[in-house]
């Protein structure tokens, strides 16, 4: 699935490469492939983004990721709602 498709399904905004292919969703600490989508919904998980190999991440608007750190970044307003979707 591509970043733009995931963002649309989550009713979220994204920046960066919308065509980036994603193979799996994972916690940032377990992101070990470029095709991983790191899910960082709290401060601890956002901090773990710096140590993973994911090229894309989903973050909560209240806990943003460092600008320019990823090829693609999806930002959600309500993390619990995004997870439910």
N, C-alpha and C positions, 0 to 999 in steps of 0.2 A: 504494500500500500504506500502511496506517496504522501508527503507532508501536507500538501494542499487538500487531499481527500480526508486526512485525519482531522485537520483543522475544521473543515466543513462539517464533518460528523459531530465534532465537539462544539460547534457553533462558536468557534474561537478565532482569534486573529493570529496570523503567522507573519514572520519576516524571514527573508532569506530565500533559499532554494526550495520552492514549492514542489519541484519534481524529484526531490531527494527520496530514494527508495528506502523504506523501513521494513525490516524483517521481524522485529520483536520489540516489545515494551519491557523495560527493566528498571530497576532501582539504579541510580547513578553509580553506586559503589560496585555494581555488578556489570556495568556496561563495558564490554571488552571487544566490541566490534563496531566498525563505522556505521553499520546498518541498524544499530540499536537506537531506540528512542528512549532516552533517559527521562523518567518521570520524577520530577523534583517539586513536591508540593509544600515542603516546609523548609525552614532555614538550614537544618542539618543536611537535608538532601541536596539543597542548592550548593552548600559548601562541598559536598562530595562530587559535584559535577567536574570540578577541577582535576580530579584524579581518574576519571573514566575515559574511555575511547570513543564515546558516542559523538556523532557529528550533529545530532539534533536532540532537542529537549522540549519537554512540556513543563512550564513553570506557572505558579500562581502569580497574578499581577502584584500581590502584596509582598512576594518574595522573588524579585526578578533575578535573572542570571546576568552575569557580566556581559556587557554589550560587545558584540563581535566575536564571542567565544565559540560560536557554533555556525555551521553552514545554514541551519534552519532552527527557528525557535517559535514554539507555539505558546501563547500566553492565554490563560483562562482566568476568568473572574472568580469562579466558584469551583475549587478543586473537587469537592465531593460530587457535585453535579457532573463535572467532566468525567470522573471515574464511573459514575453510573451509566453514562452514555456509552 
